[in-house]
C-alpha cells in the first residue's frame, strides 16, 4: 500500500521526469526547424539516425504538446510545436484519396502508406487538441473527418484489406481499442457527448468477443463472431496491449462517474494479463505469450519494449485509485521500479526502447518510426493527474 507521502513523492518524480527530462529531449533534438514537424529516429544522445518522418508521430506529438498546453500550462512553445506537427500533416501527408501516409521524407515526400488507418486516428486527436487550444473551427472539422475515415476503413466490411485470409477470417482487438481512446479524446476536446454510444459499443465488442473467460485472457485476434481460433495468430497474447485496453475502460468508468461494470471489466483484464505478462524470472513485462503455452512464432516475444511498461504503469495506478486494492499498488511499484531501473538513460535522458529479456540494452536508440514522444510522456502526464486526484483527497492512508 502507498501512504500519502509516498504518493506525493511519486507525483513529484513523474512531474520532474516529464518536464525536466522527456519533453526537453524532444524539443531540443526532435523539432525540425527547417521543414516543420518532428523527427523521431534519434540515437541515444539525440543525434539523427534517419531523417524520414513517421506520420504517426506527427499526430501523436501534436497531441502531446497540445494536451500539455491545454491541461498543464499555456506555454507558447508547446502550442507552436503542436501546430508545426499538425501543419506538416496537412501540408505533406495526405494522399489523393484523403487517407494519410505512414512514412515520408524529411521534407514531406511520400514513401510508404499502410493498409491500416492509425495515422488518421492519431491526426484526429492532434486536431481535436488543437481545437481545444485555439477554438479554430478548421481543427474540429478535420478531427471529425479523420475519425470518420478511421471508423469507415476499420469497420466497414470489405473496405480495408484484412491481414488475414478469407480461408481463416479474423478480427483484431487493436482497432477497437484505438476507436475507444480516440473517441474519448474527441469527446473531451470537442465537448461532444454523442461519442458515448460509440465508446460503449466498442467496449461491449471487447467484452463479448475478445475476453475469454475459460482461458482467462484477452485475445488479440478472434473469429468474426468472437470464437477462439487455435492457430498461432489466434493464440497470441500481448499483455501490455491488453493492459492498455484495461486502463481505457477504467478511465471510461471514472469519467462517467463510476460505471461498476466497466470498473470490473478493466480490473478483470488487468488481473488476467498481469499474470500472463509479468516475468517472474527477470521482472518486467513480456511482449508476447501463447495462450496455450505453445512456442511463439514472433522471435521478439520475450524482449522488453518500452511501451507495454508505460501502459502497465498507468493501468495499475488507475486501478489502485479506483478500487484501493493493495495488489494494484504492489504491481505498480514493481513495474515502475523495473522500468526506471532498466529503460531510463541518466546520461542523455529519455528511455531506451528495446531491451533483452534480462533488461540488457538491445539497441540504444531513443526513437524510431514507432517510438517517439507519446507513450512515455502520456504515461507521465496521466500518472501526475491520477496522483493529483489521490493526494487531494482527505484520507491520509491509501
C-alpha positions, -999 to 999 in steps of 0.1 A, spaced: 0 0 0 11 36 -7 10 61 21 1 97 12 37 110 14 47 82 -10 21 93 -35 33 129 -32 69 118 -38 58 97 -68 39 127 -83 69 149 -79 91 123 -96 68 119 -126 64 156 -129 101 162 -129 108 134 -153 82 147 -178 92 184 -176 130 182 -169 138 151 -190 114 138 -216 99 170 -230 132 188 -232 148 159 -250 123 161 -278 122 198 -280 160 200 -283 165 171 -306 133 163 -325 119 195 -338 125 201 -375 131 239 -377 137 237 -415 106 217 -427 83 216 -397 70 186 -378 91 163 -357 119 138 -363 118 107 -342 147 84 -355 172 95 -329 203 79 -314 210 76 -277 224 111 -275 196 127 -296 215 128 -328 196 119 -360 199 83 -372 174 87 -401 156 118 -412 125 101 -426 94 111 -407 67 89 -391 32 103 -399 20 85 -368 43 108 -347 33 140 -364 -2 133 -349 10 117 -317 35 145 -309 9 171 -320 -15 157 -295 11 155 -267 22 191 -270 -13 205 -275 -25 185 -245 3 198 -223 -8 233 -234 -44 226 -226 -40 207 -194 -7 218 -178 4 253 -187 -3 277 -216 33 277 -229 35 291 -264 64 268 -272 42 238 -267 14 252 -288 38 262 -316 53 227 -316 18 211 -318 8 234 -346 40 226 -365 32 189 -364 -4 193 -374 5 217 -402 31 192 -415 4 166 -417 -20 189 -436 7 201 -460 26 169 -468 10 137 -455 -24 134 -473 -28 111 -502 -52 118 -531 -79 96 -515 -79 116 -483 -60 89 -463 -26 96 -447 8 82 -454 27 62 -428 62 74 -437 75 105 -456 109 121 -463 121 149 -441 106 175 -465 73 155 -468 77 134 -500 56 102 -496 75 69 -490 50 44 -476 13 40 -469 -1 13 -447 -31 -9 -450 -44 2 -417 -55 37 -407 -38 45 -374 -21 76 -388 -56 90 -393 -66 83 -357 -35 100 -343 -40 130 -366 -76 132 -354 -66 136 -317 -40 161 -326 -66 183 -344 -90 178 -316 -65 190 -290 -56 219 -313 -93 229 -315 -95 229 -277 -64 251 -276 -73 275 -304 -111 272 -309 -104 273 -347 -132 255 -364 -109 240 -390 -94 218 -364 -128 205 -352 -138 198 -388 -105 179 -396 -107 159 -363 -142 146 -373 -132 140 -409 -102 120 -399 -120 100 -373 -148 92 -398 -121 79 -422 -107 58 -394 -140 43 -385 -151 37 -421 -119 19 -431 -116 0 -398 -151 -13 -395 -169 -13 -429 -168 -49 -441 -145 -53 -472 -133 -17 -470 -98 -24 -457 -78 -54 -469 -76 -78 -440 -42 -90 -427 -59 -124 -425 -71 -146 -454 -107 -154 -463 -98 -190 -456 -94 -181 -419 -110 -147 -413 -103 -130 -380 -109 -96 -364 -84 -78 -341 -85 -60 -308 -64 -31 -318 -89 -12 -340 -115 -13 -312 -90 0 -286 -79 29 -308 -116 37 -315 -123 39 -277 -94 62 -268 -97 84 -299 -134 89 -293 -126 97 -256 -102 124 -268 -126 139 -293 -155 139 -268 -133 158 -243 -118 183 -268 -149 189 -288 -172 187 -258 -195 162 -276 -212 135 -255 -225 118 -286 -193 98 -286 -206 79 -255 -226 55 -276 -197 46 -299 -174 40 -269 -200 18 -252 -203 -2 -284 -166 -7 -287 -163 -17 -251 -191 -42 -255 -173 -57 -285 -141 -62 -264 -162 -78 -237 -181 -101 -259 -155 -111 -284 -120 -108 -271 -123 -116 -233 -121 -154 -230 -132 -165 -195 -121 -201 -198 -86 -191 -208 -86 -161 -185 -70 -140 -212 -78 -112 -237 -71 -125 -272 -56 -102 -299 -74 -120 -328 -106 -139 -329 -131 -152 -355 -156 -125 -366 -182 -139 -342 -157 -140 -313 -146 -176 -312 -111 -187 -302 -90 -198 -332 -65 -224 -323 -37 -213 -346 -7 -191 -340 -25 -158 -347 -54 -168 -326 -34 -179 -297 -12 -149 -294 -14 -126 -264 1 -91 -260 -2 -84 -222 9 -48 -224 -16 -41 -252 -44 -56 -231 -34 -37 -200 -36 -5 -222 -71 -16 -231 -78 -21 -194 -70 15 -184 -90 29 -213 -120 11 -199 -112 20 -163 -109 56 -174 -143 55 -191 -158 44 -158 -141 72 -139 -150 99 -165 -187 89 -163 -189 90 -125 -182 53 -119 -197 25 -141 -194 -6 -120 -195 -30 -150 -166 -11 -166 -146 -10 -135 -150 -47 -130 -141 -53 -167 -110 -32 -165 -99 -50 -133 -105 -84 -149 -84 -76 -179 -56 -62 -158 -57 -92 -134 -56 -117 -162 -30 -100 -183 -7 -91 -154 -4 -129 -147 4 -135 -184 28 -106 -188 49 -102 -157 82 -120 -160 88 -138 -127 124 -147 -137 137 -113 -147 110 -88 -139 93 -65 -165 65 -72 -190 70 -99 -217 60 -88 -252 41 -119 -264 27 -151 -249 9 -180 -263 -24 -186 -246 -19 -224 -247 18 -220 -237 30 -233 -271 61 -219 -289 55 -184 -301 62 -176 -338 73 -139 -331 110 -141 -324 110 -109 -302 84 -125 -279 105 -123 -248 120 -89 -253 110 -59 -231 97 -30 -251 92 5 -235 55 10 -243 39 -20 -225 56 -9 -194 42 26 -198 7 12 -202 11 -12 -172 22 17 -150 -9 37 -159 -32 7 -156 -20 -4 -122 -20 31 -107 -55 39 -121 -69 6 -108 -54 14 -74 -71 48 -75 -105 34 -84 -105 4 -61 -79 9 -34 -70 -27 -36 -34 -33 -24 -23 -56 -52 -25 -28 -77 -2 -6 -56 22 -36 -53 21 -42 -91 25 -5 -98 56 -4 -77 70 -35 -93 66 -23 -129 76 13 -120 108 2 -103 118 -22 -130 111 2 -158 130 32 -144 159 9 -135 163 -6 -170 148 18 -196 159 51 -182 191 67 -195 205 90 -168 233 103 -191 214 115 -221 178 114 -210 147 97 -223 142 59 -223 157 32 -244 130 14 -263 142 -21 -267 157 -44 -241 166 -81 -239 146 -103 -215 171 -97 -187 170 -60 -191 202 -56 -210 200 -30 -238 192 -45 -272 199 -13 -292 204 22 -278 182 45 -299 157 68 -283 134 70 -312 123 52 -344 94 54 -368 74 37 -340 89 52 -309 87 90 -301 71 114 -277 38 96 -270 36 65 -247 62 77 -222 51 114 -219 14 103 -219 22 79 -190 39 106 -170 12 131 -176 -17 108 -168 0 94 -137 6 130 -125 -32 136 -129 -41 104 -111 -18 113 -82 -31 149 -81 -66 134 -75 -54 109 -49 -33 134 -29 -60 160 -29 -83 136 -10 -88 139 27 -76 104 37 -40 102 49 -38 64 42 -42 49 8 
